[in-house]
Structure formats: C-alpha cells, structure tokens
C-alpha cells in the first residue's frame, strides 16, 4: 500500500497559509527551471481537427543550469504538427509538473495530488530572433545534448514562449 505518514485527517487549522505572490513566483520559476520537458498545447491546423485543442510533449530549457531566464525555449521541426499549428496561430499553453522532479516522491506525495505543483504558462510561441539563436542553442543543448545528433534533414530551429499568463497550482483549490 502507499503509506503516507503524518498525513491523516487535517482540520482547517492545519492547512498551510496562502503563500505570498512572491513565493508563488519563485515556485513557478523553480519549476520551469527544473523541467526538461512539458506538454505544449495549440489549436490544431490539421484538416480533420482544425480549431480543436492539440498538443505534444516537447523538450524545453529556460537557460543554462546556472542561468535561468524564465523563458521556455524549444528546438523544433516544421514537420511536427504542433509546430505547423504554431505557424498558423502562435497562441499556446505549456504545462509542466513537479512530478518530473523527485520532490513529490521524496515527500510521499502522489503525482496527481495538488501538492505536487503544476504550472501552465500561456502566451505566444515565436521563432527565436537571430540575435538569440546562440543562447537558445546553448540552453537546449546543455540540457539535451542528444539534440546535436538529431537528423539535420528535419530542419530544426528554435522557438520560445513569450509568456502572457501564469497559472500555478500547488495546493488544493488554489
């Protein structure tokens, strides 16, 4: 059985206080920086499901391990349907889960539990401008070195999300 010590029935006096906005921002930044992948959702441009939600798992990086930017970068190929969607409509959401880290397991928190934080960033995913390509390449390859060996005929290029909204859930109902 899944044993969870110290997590018996809790009364209202045992619910932790609402974290400050600064604490929530730090949690969001930490979760983004510690994530190597996320689920990127778009509005489909495929004929059979045009306008319907569509998404895929993407490798991400927000910078080198010692240089968190808070901006998610992606290495993508135009043959990916999600990338085709972004070329038609750059609006997207990127969802990350603390389940990727060891935090929830180490604290005996089930991965679906609201205390295992999840973060959804919403904004525009755009092609990285030429003056940022070298940084994007270093950021992605530092976290995902195998990308250097991906087939060149897929025409890989870099995109980033210009974040417009942040949604963080790290406790029940908030």
C-alpha positions, 0 to 999 in steps of 0.5 A, a space after each residue: 500500500 502507499 503509506 503516507 505518514 503524518 498525513 491523516 485527517 487535517 482540520 482547517 487549522 492545519 492547512 498551510 497559509 496562502 503563500 505570498 505572490 512572491 513565493 508563488 513566483 519563485 515556485 513557478 520559476 523553480 519549476 520551469 527551471 527544473 523541467 526538461 520537458 512539458 506538454 505544449 498545447 495549440 489549436 490544431 491546423 490539421 484538416 480533420 481537427 482544425 480549431 480543436 485543442 492539440 498538443 505534444 510533449 516537447 523538450 524545453 530549457 529556460 537557460 543554462 543550469 546556472 542561468 535561468 531566464 524564465 523563458 521556455 525555449 524549444 528546438 523544433 521541426 516544421 514537420 511536427 504538427 504542433 509546430 505547423 499549428 504554431 505557424 498558423 496561430 502562435 497562441 499556446 499553453 505549456 504545462 509542466 509538473 513537479 512530478 518530473 522532479 523527485 520532490 513529490 516522491 521524496 515527500 510521499 506525495 502522489 503525482 496527481 495530488 495538488 501538492 505536487 505543483 503544476 504550472 501552465 504558462 500561456 502566451 505566444 510561441 515565436 521563432 527565436 530572433 537571430 540575435 538569440 539563436 546562440 543562447 537558445 542553442 546553448 540552453 537546449 543543448 546543455 540540457 539535451 545534448 542528444 539534440 546535436 545528433 538529431 537528423 539535420 534533414 528535419 530542419 530544426 530551429 528554435 522557438 520560445 514562449 513569450 509568456 502572457 499568463 501564469 497559472 500555478 497550482 500547488 495546493 488544493 483549490 488554489 
